[in-house]
């Protein structure tokens, strides 16, 4: 699964990106790769912004 494939499927779909991500297989992807793909897809489709904070440090945008 790639971001380009997700974009193509999303354009032909009537559901939100979150629902589509839940229904698409992540075959061949590691947990980290699937997470990064989901973040990229939500940023692209919905304009979402994601942050992480390590050890209560300053939030860093992903």
N, C-alpha and C positions, 0 to 999 in steps of 0.2 A: 504494500500500500504506500502510495506517495501523496504528497500534498496536491500535485496536479490531478491525480486520479480522484481524490476527494472533491476538488473543485468541480471537476466534470460531473461527478455524481450529484453534487449539491445543486448545480444549475438545472438538472433534470428532475429534481426532487421537490416535493411539497412540504417537507418537514424541516425543522430547524437543525442547525449543525449539530447541536448536542444530541438530538435523537438519532441523527444519521451516524454519528460516531459510535453510538451504542450498538447500532445494528451492523456495522462494517467489521469484518474480521481483520485482525492485526497479525495475520500469519507471517512468520519470518521476522517480526520485529521484536526487539528486546523491550523490556518494561520502559527503559529510558527512551528508546526510540519512539515507542507508542505515545508516551507522555509528551515528548517534544512535538510530535506530529499533531496531537490533539490541541496543544497550545497554539501552534501555528495556524491550524484550521479555524479555531475560534477567533483568533486575532483577525484573520482574513475575512471570515464570514460575518462576524458580529461586531467587530471593532473592540473586542474585549481587551483588557489590559491585565496582565498577571505580574505578581511580585513575589519575591521570596526574601525571607529574613533569616540569616544564619546567626545562631547564638544571640538572639535579641539585638542584632545589629541593625543598621540602617536598611530599610527595604530597597531591594534592587529589582528593577523591571526585567522581566524575562523577554 
